[in-house]
Amino acid sequence: MTVLLVEDDALLAETLVDTLGLEGHDVCHLADGDAARVRLSAPGHGVELVLLDLNLPGCNGLAVLEALRRHDRDTPVLILTARGAVEDRVRGLDLGADDYLAKPFALDELEARVRALLRRRSPDPQLRVGALKLDTRHQRFTLEDAPLALPPREQRLLSCLMHHAGEPVDKTRLAQEAFQGDAMGDNAIEVYVHRLRKRLGDSGVALRTVRGLGYLLEVE
Amino acid sequence: MKRGDSLYRRLLGWLLLPLLVLGSLILIQAWVDAQRTADRAFDRLLEAASLAIAEQVQWQDDRLWLDLPPAALEMLATDAEERVFYSLVDGQGRLITGNAELPGDPRQGSGDADTLRYRHIDWQGLSLRQGVRRTRLEDWRVRDPFEVRVAHSREGRDALAAELWRANLAMILAMAALATVGLLLAIRAALTPLTRLRRAIRARDPRTLAPLELSLPRELAELRDTVNELLARMRRVRANQERFIGDASHQLRTPLAGLSARAELALRQDDPARWREALVAMQASSARTARLAVQLLSLTRLANPEYRPDLVPLELNAIARQAVRDHWAPCHRQGVDLGVETVDGEVWVRGIDWLLAEAIGNLIDNACRYGGRRVTVQVEDEPPRLAVEDDGPGIPPQRRLLMLRPFHRDRDDLEGSGLGLAIVDGIARTHGARLQLSAGHDGRGLRVALQFPGDTP
C-alpha cells in the first residue's frame, strides 16, 4: 500500500514516515506542493492514500487536491493542517478531501483515520475489531476464532457497529438498520445491545454507550 | 469613480451653464438691437426720399405729373448697392409713373396723415423695406390724393446691423472669456484646501494613526474631524491588538521555554527512564502550546470588530450530536464520560455551524481540564439554549465574570491557557447570544450556556 505524504515540516514528516512504515505501509514523502501536484496529476500515480498538508512551499495543498480531483475521484485524501478552524475543514472537504486532521494530532488518531480510509478504499471481506471478525460475504461472525451465531436483528446491529468501529453511531440509525422499518421504538435497541454485550463478554471488544447519542464498538 | 465625477468639473459645469445662457440672451438682444438701429437709420433715408418725391408731384394737363429728382433715388442707394424702387399711385390706385409697380399698404387707419408707413415685403423674390406715403397735392386748384411708394433691398441695412452686432459680439465674447477665466481661478482657489487635505493624507506615514493637524475651511474641517475620529477609533483597536499580541507572545514563549529547558535537562542525563519522563512531559506541553496557538487565532478573529459573518438557520440537536461524536473518543481516552441531552423535535437558531462547534469544543475541553468526569452537552428549547455541564469543582459565583477575560486563570489552574471561555464569549456575542455561567443541576460543577435570541428563523 503506497501512502503519499505531502508535508514540509521535516520533524513531523520523519515521524509520520516511521509511524506509517511500522504499520506496514510504503510511504513516499514529498516536501513541496509542486512536486506533489506533478506526481498526482499523472493518471497512473499508483498512490492509495494521500496525506496532505495545506501550507506548502510551491503551490498550496488545496491546489494539489484540485489537480488530483480533476481526474481522480477515488483516491482518498486526508488533510493535515495547522489551520485549526473548522471553517478550513469545510473548505477542504468541499474540494473533495475525505477526512481532515488538525495539527497537532495524536499518532493513534492518525493511524485510526488512515485505517478507516484504506478500509473504505478496498472493502476487505473480513471486518476485524479486536477478536471479533465478520466475513461480509456470508454475514458470518467469529469471536476469538469461534463461530458466533446471532439472530438476524443482532447480526444487523453488530454488522453496522463493526462497519463504523471506533465512531459513535446514532441510536436512531442503529434502530433503522436492525429493525429495518419495523416500528420498534428507539428504546428497544437497548435490549439488543444488552444481549450483544453479554455475548461479547470479556473478549476485549467493548460495546460502549455514548450517553444520549448511541453506541460505539471498540477494542478495549 | 467615474471620470466626469470631479468636484472641480461639477462646480465649473454649474457655474458655466448659467453664464452660457446669459451670454446667449445678451447676444440675441444685441442682434435685435443692431437690426433695430440699422432700420431706424435707413428708414430716415426712405422718409427723405419719399418726401423729396412727394414734393415734386404736380398737376399738369389734368393729371398727376412727377419730375423725379435723381438725388431722391440716389440717397436710397448707398454704397451697399441696394436696388431702389419707387412708384407714384393716384387716389384710385392707378400707377402714374415709377420704375416698378410696388404693392400698396393694405393697412387701414390714419391713411391721409402725411406720414410714412414702413413694412417689410417680399416682392418678386426680393426682400424689401417699403415706405408708403399718402398725401395730397398742395395745389390751390386740385387737392387730389396720391401715394408715393418707395422701397429698397436690404443689403445696406443688413451690412450695418452686422457691423453693429460684430462690435458688440467682440465685447461680449471678451467679457465671457474674462468671466470664465475668473471662474476657473476662483474654483481652483476655493478647492485648494481640498488639495492640501489630500496631500496631507497622502504624505502620511501609513503606520501612524496620529490625528490630522491642518487648518481648513469649515466644511472641510468637518471632514477632517470625521477622519480624526476614525483614526482615534483605529488607535484604540490597535492598542487593544498590541496588548493582545504582547499577552499572546508571552503566553507562547513560556511553554516554549519550558520545552527547551526540559529537553536540555534530559540531554544532560543518561538514564533512559529519565528521558522517557522528559518526553512525556514535553509531549503534553507541546500539545498544550499548539492548542493555545489555535485558540489565539480564534480569539484574534473573533475580537476583530469588522468580523460580521452571515448567520444561517441551524438545528441545535444536530450540532450537539455532531460535537459529541467528534469529541467522544479523546474524552473517553481521558476517562471522561461525554454525553448529550437533546430535546424532542427540532430547535432552530441562526448561527454559524463551525463557530458553535468550536464553542462546544472549548467548553468540553475546559470541563475535562478542570476536573469534570461526566460532561454533558445539552440542548434546550424555549428559549433555544446550548449548554455544556460538568460535575467538576465549578467556579464560585463571584469569580465567574473574571473567567471571561482573556488569559485570566484561577490560582490553581496550571494547565489552561485562560482563553477557552473568552473564545466562547466571543462566539456568543457574534451570535447575539447570552453567555450564562451557573452551577450544575445538583449544585455541583459548572454549566455554561449560550442562550440564543428567541426568534426562530
Interface residues (C-beta under 8 A of the other chain):
Chain A: G84 A85 V86 E87 R89 V90 A102 K103 P104 A106 E109 G166 E167 P168 D170 R208 V210 R211 G212 L213 L216
Chain B: S286 A287 A290 R291 V294 L297 S298 R301 R321 V324 R325 W328 A329 P330 H332 D337 L338 G339 V340 E341 T342 D353 W354 L355 A357 E358 T376 V377
